[in-house]
Every structure is written in structure tokens, then in C-alpha cells.
């Protein structure tokens, strides 16, 4: 996504998840949306990294 590790560390979880959502929307087709399961898995993975 282009963020440095320092920028990611400075972000809140909300800011980072909004960035991910925007990145996915910009780089996928209109019909390709992250499933709820994928979003949950990603969120759990991110929480485990804190």
C-alpha cells in the first residue's frame, strides 16, 4: 500500500482498516469485494500483531 512501518505504527486501527478498504476498492473489480469472512480473518490477524 506504500506506507512505511513508522506510518503504520502511527495509525489507529480504524485508519489502517479504512486504508485497506480503499486500497482493495481501488485495485479490484466492482464485483470483487472482500468477504465478511476475509475481513474477519484480516482483523483477527491484525489484532494478533499488537
N, C-alpha and C positions, 0 to 999 in steps of 0.2 A: 504494500500500500504506500510505501515511501516514507513512513515515519521512522525516525531514529529511535533507538531504545530509550533514550532520555525523554523524548517526546511522549512515547507510550507510557512511561512511568509517571509522567506529569499529568496524564489524563485521568478523569474519573472513569468508572466502568461504563457509565451512561455515554460519555463522549466517545469512548472506544467502540462500543456497540453501534452507535449511530454512524461512525466512520465505516465500520464493517458493512452495515446495511447499505450505505451509499455506494460503497465500492462494489458490492455484489450487484446492486441495481444497475450501476453504470457498465458493468462488464459481463452481463448476462442478457439473454434474450428476454423479451417481455413476459413470456410464459414460464421462464425458469426462475422460480423463487425458492429460497431456502425453506425447506420443510420445517414444521414445528419441531420435529424430532432432531433435525440437524441443528437448529437454533438452540435447543435444549442441550444437546451434546456439546456444542461450542461453548455455551455459557458455563456448563459444569467444568469443562477443561480450563477455561479462563479463571474460574474461581479456584481451581486447584493450584494455579500458578502464583497465587498471592502469598 
